[in-house]
Amino acid sequence: MKNEIHNDTATSGTSLKIDGLSARYDKRAVLTDIDLSVGAGEIIAVLGHNGAGKTTLLQSIMGIHVERSGRIECFGADISRQPYYRNAASGISFTPADAPVFRPLSVEANLRLGTYATAPADIDERLEGVYATFPKLKERRLQAAGTLSGGEQRMLAVSMAVMNKPRLMLLDEPSIGLAPATADRIMNEIAAMSKVFGTSVLIVDQNVRSALRISSRVYFLRMGRIILEEPAVVSAKREHYWDLF
C-alpha cells in the first residue's frame, strides 16, 4: 500500500509531546505511561481495538478527561492541567466519534458554530473554503444536519473543526460506519486540509488501511499501552498488523 497523500517532511518543530501519560476511570487504569509526539504539520495515527484507550487518549489531551497524570506539552506550553475550553481557544480541536454535529441545526449553522475563536470578517471566507472542499455541504447548507447521510455528517464534523483553523486536530474515528469509498474520501480531505493549513493531526481509527495511507507515523495501542511506533509505510507492508493488537 502506498503512502500517497501525507507530507514526507513535516515543518520543523513539535506540535504535541506527551511524556508518561496515564489515565484512569476511578481505580481502573485505562492508559499507562504513554509517550507520543506529533510534529508540526504531521499526521499521526493511533490504532487499536475497541477498549484499547484511544478515545481516552484524545480526551486526555483535550482536557476533557481529567483523571490523568504525566506531562502534555502542546506548541511548547505545558497543558497537562489545562481545561478543555482553554485548549480549544489555544488552537486544539476535538472531533468525537459520537454525536459530532448539532442535528436540528442547518449545515451552515453548524459550520458557524465552529468559528468561536474566529474574527467575524474571516468567517465567510472560511465558509467558502469548506464549500469548495465539500461541494455537497454547500448544496445542503440550509438542510438540517441530522438529515444528512453518515458520510456527509462526518464531512460536516471535520469541517466544523477546520472552520476555526486549528493548529492541532484530534479526530476520533472519522470513518466509523462509512462505506470504504466514503471513508477514503474523508481521509483524503483530512490530508488535504492538513497540507493546505499546516495543521497537525492525531487520528484514531479502526480503518487501518485508510489511516495508514495518509499518516507519516503510527502508534499501536493495546490495553492502554503503546506497544510499537513505526513509519506508516512500514506498517502498511505488514500482512497481519491486527496480530499486534
Accessible surface in RSA format (square Angstrom, percent):
REM  Atomic radii and reference values for relative SASA: ProtOr
REM  Chains: A
REM  Algorithm: Lee & Richards
REM  Probe-radius: 1.40
REM  Slices: 20
REM RES _ NUM      All-atoms   Total-Side   Main-Chain    Non-polar    All polar
REM                ABS   REL    ABS   REL    ABS   REL    ABS   REL    ABS   REL
RES MET A   1    98.72  51.1  36.93  24.4  61.79 147.1  52.20  44.4  46.52  61.6
RES LYS A   2   155.88  76.0 142.53  87.5  13.35  31.8  91.95  82.8  63.93  68.1
RES ASN A   3    23.06  15.9   5.21   5.0  17.86  43.0   5.09  12.2  17.98  17.4
RES GLU A   4   104.51  60.0  72.48  54.8  32.03  76.3  19.33  37.4  85.19  69.6
RES ILE A   5    50.43  28.7  37.68  28.1  12.75  30.7  41.52  29.9   8.91  24.2
RES HIS A   6    27.39  15.0  15.10  10.5  12.30  31.5   7.54   7.8  19.85  23.1
RES ASN A   7    51.65  35.6  36.02  34.8  15.62  37.6  16.04  38.6  35.60  34.4
RES ASP A   8   129.53  90.7  97.02  96.6  32.51  76.9  31.67  74.5  97.86  97.6
RES THR A   9   116.59  82.9  99.72 101.1  16.87  40.2  73.77  99.1  42.82  64.7
RES ALA A  10    41.13  37.8  13.71  21.2  27.42  62.4  14.99  21.1  26.14  69.2
RES THR A  11    95.77  68.1  84.01  85.2  11.76  28.0  84.09 113.0  11.68  17.7
RES SER A  12   112.64  95.2  83.12 110.9  29.52  68.0  57.14 121.7  55.50  77.8
RES GLY A  13    53.90  66.5   0.00   N/A  53.90  66.5  36.12  99.1  17.77  39.8
RES THR A  14    72.37  51.5  50.57  51.3  21.80  52.0  18.44  24.8  53.93  81.5
RES SER A  15     8.55   7.2   6.42   8.6   2.13   4.9   1.96   4.2   6.59   9.2
RES LEU A  16     0.28   0.2   0.00   0.0   0.28   0.7   0.28   0.2   0.00   0.0
RES LYS A  17    91.49  44.6  90.96  55.8   0.53   1.3  67.80  61.0  23.69  25.2
RES ILE A  18     1.34   0.8   0.00   0.0   1.34   3.2   0.00   0.0   1.34   3.6
RES ASP A  19    54.98  38.5  52.04  51.8   2.94   7.0  24.32  57.2  30.66  30.6
RES GLY A  20    24.79  30.6   0.00   N/A  24.79  30.6  15.15  41.6   9.64  21.6
RES LEU A  21     0.74   0.4   0.74   0.5   0.00   0.0   0.74   0.5   0.00   0.0
RES SER A  22    34.30  29.0  33.43  44.6   0.86   2.0  20.94  44.6  13.35  18.7
RES ALA A  23     3.42   3.1   0.00   0.0   3.42   7.8   2.00   2.8   1.41   3.7
RES ARG A  24   110.63  46.5 110.63  56.4   0.00   0.0  28.11  38.4  82.53  50.0
RES TYR A  25    83.83  39.1  80.50  45.8   3.34   8.7  67.27  50.6  16.56  20.4
RES ASP A  26   115.59  81.0 103.96 103.5  11.63  27.5  31.82  74.9  83.77  83.5
RES LYS A  27   205.09 100.1 174.09 106.8  31.00  73.8 120.44 108.4  84.65  90.2
RES ARG A  28   153.76  64.6 145.73  74.3   8.04  19.1  72.06  98.5  81.71  49.5
RES ALA A  29    71.99  66.2  48.89  75.4  23.10  52.6  49.44  69.6  22.55  59.7
RES VAL A  30    18.35  12.1  10.01   9.1   8.35  20.1  14.63  12.7   3.72  10.1
RES LEU A  31     0.81   0.4   0.00   0.0   0.81   2.0   0.00   0.0   0.81   2.2
RES THR A  32    38.86  27.6  37.12  37.6   1.74   4.2  25.48  34.2  13.39  20.2
RES ASP A  33    92.10  64.5  77.92  77.6  14.19  33.5  17.39  40.9  74.71  74.5
RES ILE A  34     0.02   0.0   0.02   0.0   0.00   0.0   0.02   0.0   0.00   0.0
RES ASP A  35    80.80  56.6  73.54  73.2   7.27  17.2  29.55  69.6  51.25  51.1
RES LEU A  36     6.18   3.4   0.00   0.0   6.18  15.5   3.16   2.2   3.02   8.1
RES SER A  37    36.09  30.5  35.89  47.9   0.20   0.5  16.19  34.5  19.90  27.9
RES VAL A  38     0.00   0.0   0.00   0.0   0.00   0.0   0.00   0.0   0.00   0.0
RES GLY A  39    13.17  16.2   0.00   N/A  13.17  16.2  12.08  33.2   1.08   2.4
RES ALA A  40    22.68  20.9  22.43  34.6   0.25   0.6  22.68  31.9   0.00   0.0
RES GLY A  41     6.41   7.9   0.00   N/A   6.41   7.9   3.62   9.9   2.79   6.2
RES GLU A  42    22.78  13.1  18.74  14.2   4.04   9.6   7.16  13.9  15.62  12.7
RES ILE A  43     6.99   4.0   4.80   3.6   2.19   5.3   4.80   3.5   2.19   5.9
RES ILE A  44     0.00   0.0   0.00   0.0   0.00   0.0   0.00   0.0   0.00   0.0
RES ALA A  45     0.01   0.0   0.01   0.0   0.00   0.0   0.01   0.0   0.00   0.0
RES VAL A  46     0.00   0.0   0.00   0.0   0.00   0.0   0.00   0.0   0.00   0.0
RES LEU A  47     0.34   0.2   0.34   0.2   0.00   0.0   0.34   0.2   0.00   0.0
RES GLY A  48     0.42   0.5   0.00   N/A   0.42   0.5   0.00   0.0   0.42   0.9
RES HIS A  49    87.74  48.0  87.23  60.6   0.50   1.3  60.86  62.7  26.88  31.3
RES ASN A  50   121.74  84.0  98.25  94.9  23.49  56.6  34.07  82.0  87.66  84.7
RES GLY A  51    79.25  97.7   0.00   N/A  79.25  97.7  42.40 116.4  36.85  82.5
RES ALA A  52     5.76   5.3   2.55   3.9   3.21   7.3   5.31   7.5   0.46   1.2
RES GLY A  53     7.26   8.9   0.00   N/A   7.26   8.9   5.29  14.5   1.97   4.4
RES LYS A  54    11.39   5.6   9.22   5.7   2.17   5.2   2.87   2.6   8.52   9.1
RES THR A  55    56.53  40.2  54.23  55.0   2.31   5.5  35.26  47.4  21.28  32.2
RES THR A  56     9.04   6.4   8.64   8.8   0.39   0.9   0.00   0.0   9.04  13.7
RES LEU A  57     0.00   0.0   0.00   0.0   0.00   0.0   0.00   0.0   0.00   0.0
RES LEU A  58     0.00   0.0   0.00   0.0   0.00   0.0   0.00   0.0   0.00   0.0
RES GLN A  59    43.71  24.4  43.71  31.9   0.00   0.0   0.00   0.0  43.71  33.2
RES SER A  60     0.14   0.1   0.00   0.0   0.14   0.3   0.00   0.0   0.14   0.2
RES ILE A  61     1.19   0.7   0.00   0.0   1.19   2.9   0.00   0.0   1.19   3.2
RES MET A  62    10.78   5.6  10.78   7.1   0.00   0.0  10.78   9.2   0.00   0.0
RES GLY A  63     3.55   4.4   0.00   N/A   3.55   4.4   0.20   0.6   3.35   7.5
RES ILE A  64    79.30  45.1  60.10  44.8  19.19  46.3  61.53  44.3  17.76  48.2
RES HIS A  65    15.18   8.3  11.31   7.9   3.88   9.9   6.67   6.9   8.51   9.9
RES VAL A  66    93.58  61.6  87.75  79.4   5.83  14.0  87.75  76.2   5.83  15.8
RES GLU A  67    56.78  32.6  53.19  40.2   3.59   8.5  25.15  48.6  31.64  25.8
RES ARG A  68    17.80   7.5   7.05   3.6  10.75  25.6   2.23   3.0  15.57   9.4
RES SER A  69    60.49  51.1  55.15  73.6   5.34  12.3  42.78  91.1  17.71  24.8
RES GLY A  70    39.91  49.2   0.00   N/A  39.91  49.2  17.73  48.7  22.17  49.7
RES ARG A  71   100.80  42.3  99.73  50.8   1.07   2.6  40.11  54.8  60.70  36.8
RES ILE A  72     1.38   0.8   1.38   1.0   0.00   0.0   1.38   1.0   0.00   0.0
RES GLU A  73    46.88  26.9  45.73  34.6   1.15   2.7   2.73   5.3  44.14  36.0
RES CYS A  74     2.25   1.7   0.69   0.8   1.56   3.7   0.75   1.9   1.50   1.6
RES PHE A  75    50.46  25.2  17.11  10.6  33.34  86.8  26.35  16.0  24.11  69.0
RES GLY A  76    60.13  74.2   0.00   N/A  60.13  74.2  28.00  76.9  32.13  72.0
RES ALA A  77    54.65  50.2  48.85  75.4   5.80  13.2  54.65  77.0   0.00   0.0
RES ASP A  78    75.58  52.9  48.29  48.1  27.29  64.5  21.13  49.7  54.45  54.3
RES ILE A  79     6.21   3.5   5.24   3.9   0.97   2.3   5.56   4.0   0.65   1.8
RES SER A  80    12.03  10.2  10.91  14.6   1.11   2.6  10.25  21.8   1.78   2.5
RES ARG A  81   156.07  65.5 129.45  66.0  26.63  63.4  78.08 106.7  78.00  47.3
RES GLN A  82    47.97  26.8  41.49  30.3   6.47  15.4   9.52  20.3  38.45  29.2
RES PRO A  83    41.98  30.6  35.35  32.2   6.63  24.1  41.98  34.7   0.00   0.0
RES TYR A  84   120.27  56.2 120.27  68.4   0.00   0.0  75.11  56.4  45.16  55.7
RES TYR A  85   129.63  60.5 121.72  69.3   7.91  20.6  90.88  68.3  38.75  47.8
RES ARG A  86   140.62  59.0 136.28  69.5   4.33  10.3  29.13  39.8 111.49  67.6
RES ASN A  87     0.11   0.1   0.11   0.1   0.00   0.0   0.00   0.0   0.11   0.1
RES ALA A  88    17.66  16.2  16.66  25.7   1.00   2.3  16.66  23.5   1.00   2.6
RES ALA A  89    74.30  68.3  48.75  75.2  25.55  58.1  49.16  69.2  25.14  66.6
RES SER A  90    46.78  39.5  30.13  40.2  16.65  38.4  40.87  87.0   5.91   8.3
RES GLY A  91    12.00  14.8   0.00   N/A  12.00  14.8  12.00  32.9   0.00   0.0
RES ILE A  92     1.40   0.8   0.20   0.2   1.19   2.9   0.52   0.4   0.88   2.4
RES SER A  93     8.37   7.1   6.58   8.8   1.80   4.1   8.37  17.8   0.00   0.0
RES PHE A  94    38.57  19.3  15.06   9.3  23.51  61.2  15.06   9.1  23.51  67.3
RES THR A  95     8.04   5.7   6.68   6.8   1.36   3.2   6.32   8.5   1.72   2.6
RES PRO A  96    41.49  30.2  41.49  37.8   0.00   0.0  41.49  34.3   0.00   0.0
RES ALA A  97    21.95  20.2  16.58  25.6   5.37  12.2  16.72  23.5   5.23  13.8
RES ASP A  98   109.27  76.5 100.88 100.4   8.38  19.8  43.31 101.9  65.96  65.8
RES ALA A  99    88.02  80.9  55.58  85.8  32.45  73.8  64.27  90.5  23.75  62.9
RES PRO A 100    24.70  18.0  11.89  10.8  12.82  46.6  13.52  11.2  11.18  69.5
RES VAL A 101    10.85   7.1   0.60   0.5  10.24  24.7   2.52   2.2   8.33  22.6
RES PHE A 102   108.56  54.3 105.54  65.4   3.02   7.8 108.56  65.8   0.00   0.0
RES ARG A 103   130.36  54.7 126.67  64.6   3.68   8.8  48.62  66.4  81.74  49.5
RES PRO A 104   118.51  86.4  87.52  79.8  30.99 112.7  97.50  80.5  21.01 130.6
RES LEU A 105    75.03  41.8  73.13  52.3   1.91   4.8  75.03  52.7   0.00   0.0
RES SER A 106    30.14  25.5  24.38  32.5   5.76  13.3  16.15  34.4  13.99  19.6
RES VAL A 107     0.00   0.0   0.00   0.0   0.00   0.0   0.00   0.0   0.00   0.0
RES GLU A 108    37.23  21.4  37.23  28.2   0.00   0.0   8.17  15.8  29.06  23.7
RES ALA A 109    34.87  32.1  27.86  43.0   7.01  16.0  32.96  46.4   1.91   5.1
RES ASN A 110     0.00   0.0   0.00   0.0   0.00   0.0   0.00   0.0   0.00   0.0
RES LEU A 111     0.00   0.0   0.00   0.0   0.00   0.0   0.00   0.0   0.00   0.0
RES ARG A 112    98.41  41.3  90.16  46.0   8.25  19.6  42.71  58.4  55.71  33.8
RES LEU A 113    87.51  48.7  72.33  51.7  15.18  38.2  75.93  53.3  11.59  31.2
RES GLY A 114     5.84   7.2   0.00   N/A   5.84   7.2   5.69  15.6   0.16   0.4
RES THR A 115    11.21   8.0   5.28   5.4   5.93  14.1   0.00   0.0  11.21  16.9
RES TYR A 116   131.73  61.5  86.78  49.4  44.94 116.9  90.21  67.8  41.51  51.2
RES ALA A 117    62.36  57.3  22.82  35.2  39.54  90.0  34.09  48.0  28.27  74.9
RES THR A 118    15.52  11.0   0.00   0.0  15.52  37.0   3.41   4.6  12.10  18.3
RES ALA A 119    54.62  50.2  42.07  64.9  12.55  28.5  47.51  66.9   7.11  18.8
RES PRO A 120   116.14  84.6 103.14  94.0  12.99  47.2 103.45  85.4  12.69  78.9
RES ALA A 121    95.16  87.5  59.64  92.0  35.52  80.8  72.50 102.1  22.66  60.0
RES ASP A 122    53.35  37.4  53.35  53.1   0.00   0.0   5.72  13.5  47.63  47.5
RES ILE A 123    25.94  14.8  25.94  19.3   0.00   0.0  25.94  18.7   0.00   0.0
RES ASP A 124    89.28  62.5  88.34  87.9   0.94   2.2  33.86  79.7  55.42  55.3
RES GLU A 125   128.04  73.5 116.47  88.1  11.56  27.5  48.64  94.1  79.39  64.8
RES ARG A 126    45.31  19.0  38.44  19.6   6.86  16.3  15.46  21.1  29.85  18.1
RES LEU A 127     6.75   3.8   6.75   4.8   0.00   0.0   6.75   4.7   0.00   0.0
RES GLU A 128    92.92  53.3  89.57  67.8   3.35   8.0  49.15  95.1  43.77  35.7
RES GLY A 129    37.88  46.7   0.00   N/A  37.88  46.7  33.87  92.9   4.01   9.0
RES VAL A 130     5.05   3.3   3.47   3.1   1.58   3.8   4.39   3.8   0.67   1.8
RES TYR A 131     8.62   4.0   5.61   3.2   3.01   7.8   5.85   4.4   2.77   3.4
RES ALA A 132    82.23  75.6  49.55  76.5  32.68  74.3  60.67  85.4  21.56  57.1
RES THR A 133    41.55  29.6  27.35  27.7  14.20  33.8  13.32  17.9  28.23  42.7
RES PHE A 134     1.02   0.5   1.02   0.6   0.00   0.0   1.02   0.6   0.00   0.0
RES PRO A 135    67.51  49.2  65.72  59.9   1.80   6.5  66.88  55.2   0.64   3.9
RES LYS A 136    87.50  42.7  87.30  53.6   0.20   0.5  39.29  35.4  48.21  51.4
RES LEU A 137     0.87   0.5   0.87   0.6   0.00   0.0   0.87   0.6   0.00   0.0
RES LYS A 138    89.36  43.6  89.36  54.8   0.00   0.0  47.53  42.8  41.83  44.6
RES GLU A 139   132.31  76.0  94.94  71.8  37.37  89.0  45.81  88.6  86.50  70.6
RES ARG A 140    78.33  32.9  75.24  38.4   3.10   7.4  11.13  15.2  67.20  40.7
RES ARG A 141    93.31  39.2  93.19  47.5   0.12   0.3   5.72   7.8  87.58  53.1
RES LEU A 142   148.87  82.9 124.25  88.9  24.62  61.9 124.91  87.7  23.96  64.5
RES GLN A 143    62.58  35.0  53.12  38.8   9.46  22.5  30.02  63.9  32.56  24.7
RES ALA A 144    34.75  31.9  27.78  42.9   6.97  15.9  28.85  40.6   5.90  15.6
RES ALA A 145     0.00   0.0   0.00   0.0   0.00   0.0   0.00   0.0   0.00   0.0
RES GLY A 146    17.77  21.9   0.00   N/A  17.77  21.9   6.20  17.0  11.57  25.9
RES THR A 147    88.39  62.9  59.55  60.4  28.84  68.7  67.13  90.2  21.26  32.1
RES LEU A 148     9.41   5.2   0.14   0.1   9.27  23.3   0.22   0.2   9.19  24.7
RES SER A 149    60.61  51.2  46.58  62.2  14.03  32.3  51.25 109.1   9.36  13.1
RES GLY A 150    46.84  57.8   0.00   N/A  46.84  57.8  31.95  87.7  14.89  33.4
RES GLY A 151     8.49  10.5   0.00   N/A   8.49  10.5   3.78  10.4   4.71  10.5
RES GLU A 152     8.16   4.7   8.16   6.2   0.00   0.0   3.59   6.9   4.57   3.7
RES GLN A 153    23.96  13.4  23.96  17.5   0.00   0.0   4.76  10.1  19.19  14.6
RES ARG A 154    20.53   8.6  20.53  10.5   0.00   0.0   1.42   1.9  19.11  11.6
RES MET A 155     6.71   3.5   6.71   4.4   0.00   0.0   6.71   5.7   0.00   0.0
RES LEU A 156     0.00   0.0   0.00   0.0   0.00   0.0   0.00   0.0   0.00   0.0
RES ALA A 157     3.85   3.5   0.46   0.7   3.39   7.7   1.19   1.7   2.66   7.0
RES VAL A 158     2.11   1.4   2.11   1.9   0.00   0.0   2.11   1.8   0.00   0.0
RES SER A 159     0.00   0.0   0.00   0.0   0.00   0.0   0.00   0.0   0.00   0.0
RES MET A 160    24.73  12.8  23.26  15.4   1.47   3.5  23.08  19.6   1.65   2.2
RES ALA A 161    13.03  12.0   3.68   5.7   9.35  21.3  12.39  17.5   0.64   1.7
RES VAL A 162     9.51   6.3   8.54   7.7   0.98   2.4   8.54   7.4   0.98   2.6
RES MET A 163     0.92   0.5   0.00   0.0   0.92   2.2   0.92   0.8   0.00   0.0
RES ASN A 164    19.75  13.6   9.38   9.1  10.37  25.0   2.33   5.6  17.42  16.8
RES LYS A 165    96.60  47.1  80.86  49.6  15.75  37.5  33.25  29.9  63.35  67.5
RES PRO A 166     8.00   5.8   3.81   3.5   4.19  15.2   4.34   3.6   3.66  22.7
RES ARG A 167   130.13  54.6 123.47  62.9   6.65  15.8  49.92  68.2  80.21  48.6
RES LEU A 168     0.00   0.0   0.00   0.0   0.00   0.0   0.00   0.0   0.00   0.0
RES MET A 169     4.12   2.1   4.12   2.7   0.00   0.0   0.51   0.4   3.60   4.8
RES LEU A 170     0.04   0.0   0.00   0.0   0.04   0.1   0.00   0.0   0.04   0.1
RES LEU A 171     0.22   0.1   0.22   0.2   0.00   0.0   0.22   0.2   0.00   0.0
RES ASP A 172     4.15   2.9   3.31   3.3   0.84   2.0   0.00   0.0   4.15   4.1
RES GLU A 173    15.53   8.9  15.53  11.7   0.00   0.0   8.22  15.9   7.31   6.0
RES PRO A 174     2.08   1.5   0.64   0.6   1.44   5.2   2.08   1.7   0.00   0.0
RES SER A 175     6.31   5.3   1.20   1.6   5.12  11.8   0.00   0.0   6.31   8.8
RES ILE A 176    88.72  50.5  75.81  56.5  12.91  31.1  82.73  59.6   5.99  16.3
RES GLY A 177    82.15 101.3   0.00   N/A  82.15 101.3  42.03 115.3  40.12  89.9
RES LEU A 178    29.60  16.5   7.29   5.2  22.31  56.1   9.96   7.0  19.64  52.9
RES ALA A 179    60.59  55.7  46.43  71.6  14.16  32.2  53.25  75.0   7.34  19.5
RES PRO A 180    94.25  68.7  92.47  84.3   1.78   6.5  94.25  77.8   0.00   0.0
RES ALA A 181    80.95  74.4  65.38 100.9  15.58  35.4  72.29 101.8   8.66  22.9
RES THR A 182    40.95  29.1  36.71  37.2   4.24  10.1  13.82  18.6  27.13  41.0
RES ALA A 183     0.33   0.3   0.33   0.5   0.00   0.0   0.33   0.5   0.00   0.0
RES ASP A 184    31.05  21.8  31.05  30.9   0.00   0.0  10.14  23.9  20.91  20.9
RES ARG A 185    77.25  32.4  75.73  38.6   1.52   3.6  38.40  52.5  38.85  23.5
RES ILE A 186     1.39   0.8   1.06   0.8   0.34   0.8   1.13   0.8   0.26   0.7
RES MET A 187     0.00   0.0   0.00   0.0   0.00   0.0   0.00   0.0   0.00   0.0
RES ASN A 188    54.02  37.3  51.67  49.9   2.35   5.7  13.53  32.6  40.50  39.1
RES GLU A 189    33.09  19.0  32.99  25.0   0.10   0.2   1.08   2.1  32.00  26.1
RES ILE A 190     2.33   1.3   0.37   0.3   1.95   4.7   1.52   1.1   0.80   2.2
RES ALA A 191     2.88   2.6   0.16   0.2   2.72   6.2   0.16   0.2   2.72   7.2
RES ALA A 192    42.29  38.9  37.57  58.0   4.72  10.7  42.29  59.6   0.00   0.0
RES MET A 193     9.79   5.1   8.34   5.5   1.45   3.5   9.53   8.1   0.26   0.3
RES SER A 194     2.95   2.5   1.65   2.2   1.30   3.0   1.10   2.4   1.85   2.6
RES LYS A 195   137.85  67.2 119.73  73.5  18.12  43.1  63.53  57.2  74.32  79.2
RES VAL A 196   114.35  75.2  81.45  73.7  32.89  79.3  88.13  76.6  26.21  71.1
RES PHE A 197    89.07  44.6  56.52  35.0  32.55  84.7  62.69  38.0  26.38  75.5
RES GLY A 198    44.38  54.7   0.00   N/A  44.38  54.7  25.55  70.1  18.83  42.2
RES THR A 199     5.84   4.2   5.03   5.1   0.82   1.9   1.82   2.4   4.02   6.1
RES SER A 200     0.80   0.7   0.80   1.1   0.00   0.0   0.00   0.0   0.80   1.1
RES VAL A 201     0.39   0.3   0.39   0.4   0.00   0.0   0.39   0.3   0.00   0.0
RES LEU A 202     0.00   0.0   0.00   0.0   0.00   0.0   0.00   0.0   0.00   0.0
RES ILE A 203     0.26   0.1   0.05   0.0   0.21   0.5   0.05   0.0   0.21   0.6
RES VAL A 204     0.00   0.0   0.00   0.0   0.00   0.0   0.00   0.0   0.00   0.0
RES ASP A 205     1.78   1.2   1.48   1.5   0.30   0.7   0.09   0.2   1.69   1.7
RES GLN A 206    63.40  35.5  52.25  38.2  11.15  26.5  20.17  42.9  43.22  32.8
RES ASN A 207    39.52  27.3  29.40  28.4  10.12  24.4  16.49  39.7  23.03  22.3
RES VAL A 208     6.23   4.1   2.97   2.7   3.26   7.8   2.97   2.6   3.26   8.8
RES ARG A 209    92.43  38.8  90.68  46.2   1.75   4.2  44.00  60.1  48.43  29.4
RES SER A 210     0.00   0.0   0.00   0.0   0.00   0.0   0.00   0.0   0.00   0.0
RES ALA A 211     0.32   0.3   0.32   0.5   0.00   0.0   0.32   0.5   0.00   0.0
RES LEU A 212     0.84   0.5   0.00   0.0   0.84   2.1   0.00   0.0   0.84   2.3
RES ARG A 213    22.02   9.2  20.80  10.6   1.23   2.9  13.74  18.8   8.29   5.0
RES ILE A 214     0.00   0.0   0.00   0.0   0.00   0.0   0.00   0.0   0.00   0.0
RES SER A 215     0.00   0.0   0.00   0.0   0.00   0.0   0.00   0.0   0.00   0.0
RES SER A 216    23.32  19.7  15.32  20.5   8.00  18.4  15.66  33.3   7.66  10.7
RES ARG A 217    48.03  20.2  48.03  24.5   0.00   0.0  34.02  46.5  14.01   8.5
RES VAL A 218     0.00   0.0   0.00   0.0   0.00   0.0   0.00   0.0   0.00   0.0
RES TYR A 219     7.05   3.3   7.05   4.0   0.00   0.0   3.02   2.3   4.03   5.0
RES PHE A 220     0.00   0.0   0.00   0.0   0.00   0.0   0.00   0.0   0.00   0.0
RES LEU A 221     0.28   0.2   0.00   0.0   0.28   0.7   0.00   0.0   0.28   0.7
RES ARG A 222    99.65  41.8  95.67  48.8   3.98   9.5  15.39  21.0  84.26  51.1
RES MET A 223   167.04  86.5 139.73  92.5  27.31  65.0 113.48  96.5  53.56  71.0
RES GLY A 224     0.74   0.9   0.00   N/A   0.74   0.9   0.14   0.4   0.60   1.3
RES ARG A 225   128.53  54.0 128.53  65.5   0.00   0.0  38.38  52.5  90.15  54.6
RES ILE A 226    45.42  25.8  19.41  14.5  26.01  62.7  19.41  14.0  26.01  70.6
RES ILE A 227    62.43  35.5  28.29  21.1  34.14  82.3  35.40  25.5  27.02  73.3
RES LEU A 228    51.64  28.8  46.04  32.9   5.61  14.1  51.39  36.1   0.25   0.7
RES GLU A 229    85.15  48.9  61.37  46.4  23.78  56.6  13.54  26.2  71.60  58.5
RES GLU A 230    17.18   9.9  12.98   9.8   4.19  10.0  11.59  22.4   5.58   4.6
RES PRO A 231    65.24  47.5  65.23  59.5   0.01   0.0  65.23  53.9   0.01   0.1
RES ALA A 232     0.23   0.2   0.00   0.0   0.23   0.5   0.13   0.2   0.10   0.3
RES VAL A 233    62.97  41.4  61.74  55.9   1.23   3.0  61.99  53.9   0.98   2.7
RES VAL A 234    66.97  44.1  65.46  59.3   1.52   3.7  65.73  57.1   1.24   3.4
RES SER A 235     0.00   0.0   0.00   0.0   0.00   0.0   0.00   0.0   0.00   0.0
RES ALA A 236    13.86  12.7   3.82   5.9  10.04  22.8   3.82   5.4  10.04  26.6
RES LYS A 237   161.79  78.9 134.38  82.5  27.41  65.3  86.55  77.9  75.23  80.1
RES ARG A 238    85.64  36.0  72.80  37.1  12.83  30.6  20.36  27.8  65.28  39.6
RES GLU A 239   154.76  88.9 118.11  89.4  36.65  87.3  48.36  93.5 106.40  86.9
RES HIS A 240   125.62  68.7 111.56  77.5  14.06  36.0  80.16  82.6  45.46  52.9
RES TYR A 241    35.73  16.7  35.16  20.0   0.57   1.5  11.99   9.0  23.74  29.3
RES TRP A 242    94.67  38.0  88.09  42.6   6.58  15.4  69.06  36.8  25.61  41.5
RES ASP A 243   113.34  79.4  85.95  85.5  27.39  64.8  34.91  82.2  78.43  78.2
RES LEU A 244    40.49  22.6  37.66  26.9   2.83   7.1  40.49  28.4   0.00   0.0
RES PHE A 245    29.36  14.7   1.16   0.7  28.21  73.4  12.41   7.5  16.96  48.5
END  Absolute sums over single chains surface
CHAIN  1 A    11191.5       8844.0       2347.6       6171.0       5020.5
END  Absolute sums over all chains
TOTAL         11191.5       8844.0       2347.6       6171.0       5020.5
